[in-house]
Amino acid sequence: MKFPQLKSKLILAPMVGYSDVAFRVLCRRFGAGMCFTEMISANAVVNGGVEVQLVNEEKPVGLQLFGKNAGVMLEAGKKFEKKVNVIDVNMGCPRVDIMQGGYGAALLRNKKEIKNIISALVDGLNIPVSVKVRKCRGVVEIAKIIERCGGSAIIVHGRTVKQGYSGKSDWKVIKEVGDNVDIVVIGNGDVNNTEDAEKMMKETGCDYVMIGRTALKNPRIFAGKNNCDSKEIFLDYLELAKKFGVNFNNIRNHAILFTKGMRGGARIRERINKCRELDGLEGLFNKLG
Ligand SMILES: Cc1cc2nc3c(=O)[nH]c(=O)nc-3n(C[C@H](O)[C@H](O)[C@H](O)COP(=O)(O)O)c2cc1C
């Protein structure tokens, strides 16, 4: 099955605590080709322990699952296949608790499990399956396995597990993967502005560019702009967050990020951290100059 043809080359990354429905809709309105949900536990989905809010307006949207059991992953994917355009498998999370459970980037060490999971999802679902990986030993071979199993796209984050989220993202790995597979390749890591996105596509030949942290500070990057009025953007986000009933922790996470770089930001963040409810947070933002 083919990965959808997107109207923009830029995609919002899955980010726990940030890639909620309001932020995804905001990024789509600015022109993101597609957004991914944060990673969702396949076990929790199957046990009925999570709800993921998805709305038509945000389509095309990808839902990211983490899990290690092919049957459970498929059962979880089935619950969403009519609501989303792509199911993505997390094989890149470096968090210790996740990896110790055998999830996320731990799967990169287990080619048999990769085969089992991707084949089960591809055979059992009626929508495309993508996989998000990190730079690792044998990543090209892993990409080929994903392609052979019918995966539609591979998202390559050019940092190793050891690097976590710091240090340089190695774009050469993105190119190497792209040179060896014919499925869609999405490059990720270290895109700090629109010029970087262009550069990544030129240097690596990737089909799309996935943007994480830069988009959190400036979702207008999807509109081709390298800066934004943080207060205005936050209030737009807040409007959507209220409409969709996004949880307060996510709203506070965004509030904290949007004040980074603002004059007096540190003091504002101290007050945000003390907010326990929406009214207080909204009042605080409305008073900002
Ligand atoms: C707060 C935070 C949460 C993240 N959550 C996820 C996640 O749920 N799934 C995932 O595959 N990657 C996750 N990532 C990794 C990002 O999707 C992305 O690969 C990484 O930030 C590198 O891209 P960047 O340099 O553009 O930020 C997360 C990153 C951050 C900073």
The ligand as a MOL file (V3000), in Angstrom:
LIG
                    3D

  0  0  0     0  0            999 V3000
M  V30 BEGIN CTAB
M  V30 COUNTS 31 33 0 0 0
M  V30 BEGIN ATOM
M  V30 1 C 9.3770 15.8150 24.0430 0
M  V30 2 C 9.6320 14.8080 22.9530 0
M  V30 3 C 8.7810 13.7270 22.8240 0
M  V30 4 C 9.0080 12.7800 21.8140 0
M  V30 5 N 8.1270 11.7430 21.6660 0
M  V30 6 C 8.2880 10.8740 20.6200 0
M  V30 7 C 7.3220 9.8630 20.3500 0
M  V30 8 O 6.2770 9.7510 20.9870 0
M  V30 9 N 7.5820 9.0180 19.3110 0
M  V30 10 C 8.7040 9.1340 18.5250 0
M  V30 11 O 8.8830 8.3400 17.6100 0
M  V30 12 N 9.6140 10.0890 18.7580 0
M  V30 13 C 9.4170 10.9780 19.7470 0
M  V30 14 N 10.2990 12.0000 19.9230 0
M  V30 15 C 11.3720 12.1900 18.9390 0
M  V30 16 C 10.9350 13.1310 17.8080 0
M  V30 17 O 9.8440 12.5940 17.0950 0
M  V30 18 C 12.1050 13.4060 16.8420 0
M  V30 19 O 12.5220 12.1840 16.2960 0
M  V30 20 C 13.2930 14.0630 17.5610 0
M  V30 21 O 12.8740 15.1310 18.3800 0
M  V30 22 C 14.3170 14.5800 16.5230 0
M  V30 23 O 13.7540 15.5630 15.7080 0
M  V30 24 P 14.0800 17.1360 15.9500 0
M  V30 25 O 15.5870 17.2750 15.9470 0
M  V30 26 O 13.3970 17.8320 14.7740 0
M  V30 27 O 13.4820 17.5140 17.2650 0
M  V30 28 C 10.1090 12.9310 20.9330 0
M  V30 29 C 10.9570 14.0300 21.0850 0
M  V30 30 C 10.7290 14.9640 22.0710 0
M  V30 31 C 11.6600 16.1400 22.1710 0
M  V30 END ATOM
M  V30 BEGIN BOND
M  V30 1 1 1 2
M  V30 2 1 2 3
M  V30 3 2 2 30
M  V30 4 2 3 4
M  V30 5 1 4 5
M  V30 6 1 4 28
M  V30 7 2 5 6
M  V30 8 1 6 7
M  V30 9 1 6 13
M  V30 10 2 7 8
M  V30 11 1 7 9
M  V30 12 1 9 10
M  V30 13 2 10 11
M  V30 14 1 10 12
M  V30 15 2 12 13
M  V30 16 1 13 14
M  V30 17 1 14 15
M  V30 18 1 14 28
M  V30 19 1 15 16
M  V30 20 1 16 17
M  V30 21 1 16 18
M  V30 22 1 18 19
M  V30 23 1 18 20
M  V30 24 1 20 21
M  V30 25 1 20 22
M  V30 26 1 22 23
M  V30 27 1 23 24
M  V30 28 2 24 25
M  V30 29 1 24 26
M  V30 30 1 24 27
M  V30 31 2 28 29
M  V30 32 1 29 30
M  V30 33 1 30 31
M  V30 END BOND
M  V30 END CTAB
M  END
